[in-house]
Amino acid sequence: MPYMMDYVIIITVFFYLTNIECRFQTLNNFWKCLPRGLVSIPGGWTDSELVMLMESIRLLHAELSLLFKIFSRSYGTLLLAFFVCCIIDVIYLIYLMIELENVIRHVPLHMLNIQIVLFLMSVILAATWINEKKIKIVSYLRLIPISKLPVEIKMQIKMFLYQISLLESNEVSAFGFFNINLNLVVSIVMLLMTGFSTILQMKNHPIILAMVNNTRIYHSHWENVYASNYSKRFTSE
């Protein structure tokens, strides 16, 4: 059965994250339109125009970083609960397939595991793409030789670098417990291994036994209902 709440969370989170990513990419494209080395040439950008455009890009970058921070605070609790529930689901589903002694036959459980992994990776990749786009402009700034540039342009570059250093910590986080990026994949794998080994050690615990028995009863009841409905439909036809 599909997890409808998970679909709602993934669609909304992925929509907002991709929207913010596209805006950061637009700022990077604007920066590429500036002349190489930020040197004004006759018939092109003047120094005052370069300063105005750089200041506009810097202010827009700050606003987008603030918007990114607001999104992280707004969705932090939701993402924390989502990641925790997904990890618990994966651990229990893998244990359930092993406990039922026929891993290959339980295709729905495999589909649920694949679905959960896709959900987690979609959020992690979307957040990582934003971080890459957000700091990509730093590489442009550091490649500019500022020794012979006008004072106004030097000031804008220094202000931009200082602003980025202040906003560098603004990443999507799960309510401050952890940042959502590619480094999280390794942590999740280690957590899955630890949780799975723990549940194996507690397999004879009354709570674990009750969970497995309840799952078996539920699936047997669901299969009986499905079989009876299918037989009724086949008989009526």
Disulfide bonds with the S-S distance in Angstrom:
none
